[in-house]
Amino acid sequence: MKCPGCSQEVRAQARFCEMCGAILRRDDPAYHLAYALRLEMEGELQAAVGEYESMLQRVKVPAQETMVRKHLGNLHFRLGHLRRAQEHLRRAHELERGNDAILHDLGVIRFHLADFEGAVTALRGALRYDPDLVLAYFWLGYTLYHQGKLEEAAGAFQDLLSRYPNFTIARFQLGVIRARQGRKEESEKEFQQVLLQNPSDAPARFYVGAGEPSAGAAR
């Protein structure tokens, strides 16, 4: 038999083409998934999307559909298809409500869609399932900052720093918040701590001794 991808002769029982790696037995979910993952890892995003979407037509187990939709959500996000990404992750969440990683990813996508309330709901949900999910604290704080809820945002960054004190981006954001609140000494303390951890941090050095940063200063 011939490979449909490169037309090379392949063994009758082969599951992958040894020349181009194309999957030959698409009725085997495990090998189909492995091929889609390989395309994703190699940066063939559109091809990977096509493979995952074809898998959706055949999956019968909810856990498999959840996994496939999570991959599709993240791939569409990387491709800039935010609403399609949100829809896949929303469905994945319906199938597996206790999955903190899905809620985190859904929160990040909602942030980029400027659905700040939806993002906060998803991120707080993720943290209920996993209180040590470091990036959920960061995105929660960042989202609250963009809503103008400065003290709540500061609380999220402080929660993150209590668990991961070397997370310098969170400390920088906390410094920006304190400066916007007019708490100059607290702000400079945070920026000085950033510089102790990373002396080459130009934004933190800029704000040491400076006035209040603008509302768009967050990085």
Residue frames as qw, qx, qy, qz and C-alpha x, y, z in Angstrom:
[[0.000, 0.888, 0.461, 0.000, 0.00, 0.00, 0.00],
 [0.407, 0.419, -0.018, 0.811, 1.05, 3.61, -0.50],
 [0.223, -0.446, -0.444, 0.744, 1.19, 6.43, 2.04],
 [0.202, 0.834, 0.488, 0.158, -1.45, 9.09, 1.26],
 [0.232, -0.909, 0.019, 0.346, 0.99, 11.76, 2.42],
 [0.114, -0.712, 0.539, 0.435, 4.12, 11.02, 0.38],
 [0.826, 0.416, -0.185, -0.332, 3.08, 8.11, -1.89],
 [0.105, 0.513, -0.849, 0.073, 5.89, 5.90, -0.60],
 [0.741, -0.113, -0.634, -0.191, 5.29, 2.18, -0.24],
 [0.327, -0.476, 0.572, -0.582, 4.50, 1.20, 3.36],
 [0.075, 0.008, -0.990, 0.116, 3.93, -2.08, 5.16],
 [0.380, -0.428, -0.649, -0.502, 0.33, -3.26, 5.16],
 [0.569, -0.604, -0.540, 0.140, 0.11, -3.26, 8.97],
 [0.388, 0.079, -0.215, 0.893, 2.06, -0.02, 9.50],
 [0.135, -0.802, -0.532, 0.236, 0.40, 2.67, 11.59],
 [0.037, -0.886, 0.107, 0.449, 2.79, 5.47, 10.61],
 [0.742, 0.640, -0.071, 0.189, 4.68, 6.15, 7.40],
 [0.760, -0.392, 0.042, 0.517, 8.38, 5.77, 8.11],
 [0.482, 0.337, 0.232, 0.775, 9.19, 8.42, 5.49],
 [0.039, -0.511, -0.111, -0.851, 6.87, 11.31, 6.38],
 [0.012, -0.024, -0.716, 0.698, 5.29, 10.24, 9.66],
 [0.518, -0.131, -0.218, -0.817, 1.72, 10.41, 8.36],
 [0.502, -0.048, 0.747, -0.433, -0.79, 8.36, 10.31],
 [0.266, 0.100, -0.809, -0.514, -2.10, 5.44, 8.28],
 [0.321, -0.383, -0.866, -0.021, -4.66, 3.96, 10.64],
 [0.156, -0.321, 0.106, -0.928, -6.97, 6.80, 11.59],
 [0.716, -0.412, -0.399, -0.398, -9.37, 4.37, 13.18],
 [0.710, -0.218, -0.490, 0.456, -6.88, 3.93, 16.03],
 [0.205, -0.951, -0.155, -0.173, -7.53, 6.84, 18.48],
 [0.664, -0.628, 0.142, 0.379, -4.21, 6.46, 20.29],
 [0.601, 0.013, 0.393, 0.696, -2.15, 6.73, 17.12],
 [0.166, 0.771, 0.392, 0.474, -4.35, 9.47, 15.70],
 [0.385, -0.918, -0.080, 0.042, -3.82, 11.47, 18.88],
 [0.686, -0.411, 0.257, 0.543, -0.06, 10.86, 18.77],
 [0.485, 0.373, 0.418, 0.672, 0.06, 12.18, 15.20],
 [0.055, -0.898, -0.286, -0.329, -1.96, 15.30, 16.10],
 [0.564, -0.787, 0.045, 0.247, 0.34, 15.94, 19.06],
 [0.681, -0.105, 0.329, 0.646, 3.38, 15.59, 16.84],
 [0.292, 0.644, 0.373, 0.600, 2.03, 18.14, 14.37],
 [0.311, -0.927, -0.171, -0.119, 1.30, 20.51, 17.27],
 [0.674, -0.593, 0.163, 0.409, 4.81, 20.13, 18.71],
 [0.591, 0.082, 0.408, 0.691, 6.36, 20.74, 15.29],
 [0.021, 0.444, 0.032, -0.895, 4.43, 23.98, 14.88],
 [0.097, -0.166, -0.739, -0.645, 2.10, 22.68, 12.15],
 [0.228, 0.164, 0.564, -0.777, -0.82, 24.35, 13.87],
 [0.609, 0.236, -0.139, -0.744, -3.40, 24.36, 11.09],
 [0.576, 0.155, -0.778, -0.198, -2.68, 20.72, 10.26],
 [0.126, -0.024, -0.858, 0.498, -2.96, 19.83, 13.95],
 [0.432, 0.174, 0.289, -0.836, -6.32, 21.62, 14.16],
 [0.656, 0.210, -0.458, -0.561, -7.54, 19.55, 11.22],
 [0.452, 0.082, -0.883, 0.095, -6.49, 16.30, 12.89],
 [0.060, 0.108, 0.718, -0.684, -8.10, 17.18, 16.23],
 [0.524, 0.207, 0.060, -0.824, -11.31, 18.30, 14.52],
 [0.642, 0.146, -0.652, -0.376, -11.51, 15.03, 12.61],
 [0.252, 0.011, -0.895, 0.369, -11.08, 13.20, 15.92],
 [0.324, 0.085, 0.421, -0.843, -14.11, 15.04, 17.32],
 [0.655, 0.122, -0.360, -0.653, -16.27, 13.31, 14.74],
 [0.729, 0.051, -0.677, -0.088, -15.42, 9.90, 16.21],
 [0.109, 0.214, -0.751, 0.615, -14.70, 10.26, 19.94],
 [0.583, -0.446, -0.565, -0.377, -17.29, 8.59, 22.13],
 [0.622, -0.413, -0.499, 0.440, -15.72, 8.88, 25.59],
 [0.117, -0.977, -0.160, -0.083, -16.19, 12.26, 27.37],
 [0.583, -0.655, 0.235, 0.420, -12.60, 12.23, 28.65],
 [0.583, 0.116, 0.488, 0.639, -11.31, 11.97, 25.08],
 [0.182, 0.806, 0.396, 0.401, -13.55, 14.80, 23.89],
 [0.376, -0.911, -0.040, 0.166, -12.36, 16.96, 26.79],
 [0.622, -0.401, 0.362, 0.567, -8.72, 16.39, 25.88],
 [0.465, 0.384, 0.522, 0.604, -9.28, 17.05, 22.18],
 [0.007, 0.907, 0.330, 0.262, -11.24, 20.25, 22.85],
 [0.486, -0.796, 0.075, 0.352, -8.56, 21.49, 25.26],
 [0.564, -0.136, 0.455, 0.676, -5.94, 21.11, 22.54],
 [0.273, 0.620, 0.526, 0.515, -8.22, 22.79, 20.00],
 [0.217, -0.945, -0.239, 0.051, -8.86, 25.67, 22.38],
 [0.498, -0.665, 0.240, 0.501, -5.17, 26.31, 22.88],
 [0.509, 0.116, 0.555, 0.647, -4.37, 25.94, 19.18],
 [0.147, 0.791, 0.469, 0.365, -7.09, 28.38, 18.14],
 [0.342, -0.904, -0.062, 0.248, -5.80, 30.80, 20.79],
 [0.542, -0.392, 0.405, 0.624, -2.29, 30.59, 19.32],
 [0.356, 0.343, 0.612, 0.617, -3.78, 31.19, 15.87],
 [0.050, 0.059, 0.062, -0.995, -5.70, 34.24, 17.11],
 [0.424, -0.336, -0.631, -0.556, -9.13, 32.62, 16.80],
 [0.084, -0.198, 0.635, -0.742, -10.30, 33.72, 20.23],
 [0.681, -0.041, 0.149, -0.716, -14.01, 32.96, 19.99],
 [0.848, 0.140, -0.478, -0.182, -13.43, 29.49, 18.58],
 [0.373, 0.262, -0.744, 0.489, -10.88, 28.90, 21.32],
 [0.340, -0.178, 0.473, -0.793, -13.37, 30.02, 23.95],
 [0.813, 0.012, -0.131, -0.567, -16.10, 27.74, 22.59],
 [0.753, 0.169, -0.632, 0.068, -13.90, 24.63, 22.67],
 [0.234, 0.190, -0.703, 0.644, -12.69, 25.35, 26.20],
 [0.520, -0.155, 0.240, -0.805, -16.19, 26.18, 27.41],
 [0.881, 0.025, -0.310, -0.358, -17.38, 22.81, 26.15],
 [0.599, 0.219, -0.693, 0.337, -14.34, 21.09, 27.70],
 [0.104, -0.234, 0.564, -0.785, -15.21, 22.72, 31.03],
 [0.741, -0.099, 0.005, -0.664, -18.80, 21.45, 30.79],
 [0.868, 0.111, -0.477, -0.085, -17.43, 17.93, 30.31],
 [0.732, -0.122, -0.467, 0.482, -14.89, 18.15, 33.15],
 [0.193, -0.908, -0.130, -0.349, -15.76, 20.88, 35.64],
 [0.695, -0.691, 0.083, 0.182, -12.99, 20.07, 38.10],
 [0.779, 0.223, 0.117, 0.574, -10.17, 20.70, 35.62],
 [0.265, -0.819, -0.068, 0.504, -8.25, 23.75, 36.87],
 [0.380, -0.219, 0.496, 0.750, -6.06, 23.96, 33.75],
 [0.168, 0.536, 0.679, 0.473, -9.09, 24.31, 31.48],
 [0.167, -0.901, -0.383, 0.112, -10.53, 27.08, 33.66],
 [0.401, -0.602, 0.184, 0.665, -7.17, 28.87, 33.69],
 [0.310, 0.050, 0.608, 0.729, -6.93, 28.76, 29.89],
 [0.029, 0.719, 0.641, 0.267, -10.55, 29.88, 29.56],
 [0.279, -0.853, -0.215, 0.385, -9.83, 32.82, 31.87],
 [0.375, -0.385, 0.364, 0.761, -6.83, 33.91, 29.79],
 [0.197, 0.337, 0.683, 0.618, -8.87, 33.80, 26.57],
 [0.107, -0.837, -0.535, -0.040, -11.70, 35.77, 28.16],
 [0.344, -0.693, 0.013, 0.633, -9.17, 38.39, 29.27],
 [0.275, -0.148, 0.532, 0.787, -8.00, 38.78, 25.67],
 [0.013, 0.550, 0.705, 0.447, -11.65, 39.09, 24.60],
 [0.062, -0.288, 0.193, -0.936, -12.01, 41.91, 27.18],
 [0.689, -0.472, -0.410, -0.366, -14.60, 39.83, 29.04],
 [0.121, 0.483, -0.634, 0.591, -13.02, 40.73, 32.37],
 [0.662, -0.281, 0.360, -0.594, -15.88, 39.53, 34.55],
 [0.966, 0.134, -0.131, -0.176, -15.89, 36.18, 32.78],
 [0.575, 0.482, -0.554, 0.360, -12.12, 35.95, 33.12],
 [0.211, -0.466, 0.581, -0.633, -12.25, 36.63, 36.87],
 [0.856, -0.130, 0.182, -0.465, -14.95, 33.98, 37.33],
 [0.918, 0.275, -0.286, 0.029, -12.91, 31.36, 35.44],
 [0.402, 0.520, -0.573, 0.490, -9.62, 32.19, 37.17],
 [0.418, -0.414, 0.514, -0.624, -11.12, 32.16, 40.64],
 [0.947, -0.002, 0.025, -0.320, -12.73, 28.84, 39.77],
 [0.757, 0.406, -0.461, 0.222, -9.34, 27.47, 38.76],
 [0.099, 0.495, -0.612, 0.609, -7.84, 28.58, 42.08],
 [0.738, -0.301, 0.273, -0.538, -10.61, 26.89, 44.03],
 [0.986, 0.113, -0.108, -0.058, -9.54, 23.60, 42.48],
 [0.816, 0.072, -0.165, 0.550, -5.80, 24.30, 42.77],
 [0.267, -0.952, -0.086, 0.123, -4.76, 27.05, 45.24],
 [0.534, -0.541, 0.379, 0.527, -1.15, 26.77, 44.04],
 [0.624, 0.535, 0.441, 0.360, -1.83, 27.47, 40.36],
 [0.394, -0.429, 0.011, 0.813, 0.70, 30.26, 40.02],
 [0.124, 0.114, 0.459, 0.872, -0.31, 31.68, 36.64],
 [0.195, -0.680, -0.663, -0.246, -3.97, 31.86, 37.65],
 [0.359, -0.721, -0.284, 0.519, -3.00, 34.32, 40.42],
 [0.291, -0.242, 0.286, 0.881, -1.04, 36.39, 37.92],
 [0.018, -0.329, -0.628, -0.705, -3.84, 36.57, 35.36],
 [0.285, -0.736, -0.611, 0.057, -6.40, 37.22, 38.08],
 [0.342, -0.626, -0.121, 0.690, -4.36, 40.14, 39.38],
 [0.202, -0.081, 0.460, 0.861, -3.75, 41.43, 35.86],
 [0.090, -0.527, -0.712, -0.455, -7.45, 41.24, 35.00],
 [0.319, -0.776, -0.477, 0.261, -8.53, 42.99, 38.19],
 [0.336, -0.417, 0.105, 0.838, -5.92, 45.70, 37.48],
 [0.061, 0.148, 0.568, 0.807, -7.48, 46.32, 34.06],
 [0.242, -0.680, -0.661, -0.206, -10.88, 46.60, 35.74],
 [0.031, -0.657, 0.162, -0.736, -9.49, 49.31, 38.01],
 [0.796, -0.564, -0.122, -0.180, -9.93, 47.12, 41.11],
 [0.327, 0.699, -0.540, 0.335, -6.51, 47.96, 42.44],
 [0.423, -0.498, 0.630, -0.421, -6.73, 46.57, 45.97],
 [0.933, 0.059, 0.283, -0.216, -8.20, 43.28, 44.78],
 [0.751, 0.589, -0.269, 0.133, -5.48, 43.07, 42.14],
 [0.023, 0.687, -0.617, 0.382, -2.84, 43.75, 44.78],
 [0.730, -0.299, 0.499, -0.360, -4.29, 40.94, 46.89],
 [0.953, 0.295, 0.044, -0.055, -3.97, 38.48, 43.99],
 [0.537, 0.661, -0.426, 0.305, -0.33, 39.44, 43.40],
 [0.285, -0.602, 0.598, -0.446, 0.40, 39.21, 47.13],
 [0.908, -0.090, 0.321, -0.253, -1.15, 35.74, 47.24],
 [0.850, 0.481, -0.173, 0.125, 1.09, 34.74, 44.35],
 [0.269, 0.701, -0.506, 0.424, 4.21, 36.21, 45.99],
 [0.609, -0.502, 0.477, -0.388, 3.46, 34.49, 49.31],
 [0.957, 0.052, 0.283, -0.036, 3.81, 31.21, 47.43],
 [0.783, 0.318, 0.169, 0.508, 6.45, 32.20, 44.85],
 [0.261, -0.862, -0.061, 0.430, 8.44, 35.17, 46.21],
 [0.385, -0.354, 0.485, 0.701, 10.81, 35.23, 43.22],
 [0.382, 0.609, 0.634, 0.286, 8.04, 35.88, 40.69],
 [0.281, -0.286, -0.020, 0.916, 9.43, 39.31, 39.79],
 [0.068, -0.327, -0.514, -0.790, 6.77, 40.27, 37.24],
 [0.419, -0.677, -0.596, -0.101, 4.11, 39.97, 39.95],
 [0.470, -0.536, -0.261, 0.651, 6.24, 42.10, 42.28],
 [0.181, 0.023, 0.278, 0.943, 6.64, 44.73, 39.56],
 [0.238, -0.527, -0.596, -0.557, 2.86, 44.81, 39.04],
 [0.488, -0.671, -0.501, 0.247, 2.37, 45.22, 42.79],
 [0.385, -0.311, -0.034, 0.868, 4.78, 48.17, 42.69],
 [0.008, -0.264, -0.455, -0.850, 2.79, 49.77, 39.89],
 [0.384, -0.643, -0.620, -0.234, -0.44, 49.35, 41.84],
 [0.491, -0.600, -0.354, 0.523, 1.00, 50.88, 45.00],
 [0.259, -0.110, 0.160, 0.946, 2.32, 53.83, 42.99],
 [0.166, -0.425, -0.549, -0.700, -1.09, 54.40, 41.41],
 [0.494, -0.680, -0.541, 0.000, -2.59, 54.35, 44.91],
 [0.025, -0.876, 0.173, -0.450, -0.14, 57.05, 45.99],
 [0.817, -0.555, 0.152, 0.041, 1.67, 54.68, 48.39],
 [0.448, 0.801, -0.391, 0.065, 5.13, 55.74, 47.23],
 [0.264, -0.608, 0.728, -0.176, 7.22, 54.07, 49.94],
 [0.785, 0.025, 0.599, -0.160, 5.52, 50.71, 49.44],
 [0.748, 0.658, 0.022, -0.086, 5.88, 51.08, 45.69],
 [0.252, 0.794, -0.545, 0.093, 9.61, 51.80, 45.84],
 [0.534, -0.406, 0.719, -0.184, 10.11, 48.90, 48.22],
 [0.861, 0.278, 0.415, -0.097, 8.60, 46.53, 45.65],
 [0.615, 0.771, -0.161, 0.042, 10.65, 47.98, 42.79],
 [0.092, -0.746, 0.646, -0.137, 13.85, 47.80, 44.88],
 [0.720, -0.172, 0.659, -0.135, 13.10, 44.13, 45.58],
 [0.821, 0.548, 0.155, -0.041, 12.69, 43.55, 41.84],
 [0.364, 0.836, -0.393, 0.119, 16.10, 45.13, 41.26],
 [0.443, -0.553, 0.691, -0.141, 17.70, 42.94, 43.95],
 [0.805, 0.113, 0.580, -0.049, 16.44, 39.90, 42.08],
 [0.663, 0.472, 0.405, 0.416, 17.14, 41.32, 38.62],
 [0.293, -0.605, 0.011, 0.740, 19.48, 44.35, 38.56],
 [0.160, -0.048, 0.558, 0.813, 19.01, 44.77, 34.80],
 [0.109, 0.651, 0.751, 0.026, 15.24, 45.26, 35.04],
 [0.194, 0.182, 0.152, 0.952, 14.96, 48.61, 33.25],
 [0.325, -0.623, -0.437, -0.561, 11.23, 49.28, 33.94],
 [0.642, -0.634, -0.380, 0.205, 11.71, 48.83, 37.69],
 [0.523, -0.183, -0.057, 0.831, 14.78, 51.08, 37.65],
 [0.042, 0.438, 0.332, 0.835, 12.78, 53.71, 35.75],
 [0.459, -0.691, -0.407, -0.383, 10.10, 53.82, 38.45],
 [0.645, -0.428, -0.362, 0.519, 12.45, 54.01, 41.43],
 [0.268, -0.380, -0.096, 0.880, 12.33, 57.61, 42.52],
 [0.038, -0.227, -0.513, -0.827, 9.83, 58.51, 39.79],
 [0.441, -0.005, 0.246, -0.863, 6.31, 59.77, 40.18],
 [0.684, 0.187, 0.599, -0.373, 3.11, 57.83, 39.74],
 [0.188, -0.058, 0.806, 0.558, 3.12, 55.63, 36.60],
 [0.479, 0.095, -0.239, -0.839, 0.35, 56.00, 34.08],
 [0.802, 0.019, 0.376, -0.463, -2.62, 53.65, 33.99],
 [0.882, 0.426, -0.156, -0.124, -1.10, 51.86, 31.00],
 [0.007, 0.753, -0.650, 0.102, 2.22, 51.21, 32.69],
 [0.809, -0.206, 0.531, -0.150, 1.52, 47.58, 33.55],
 [0.254, 0.534, -0.719, -0.366, 3.61, 45.18, 31.53]]
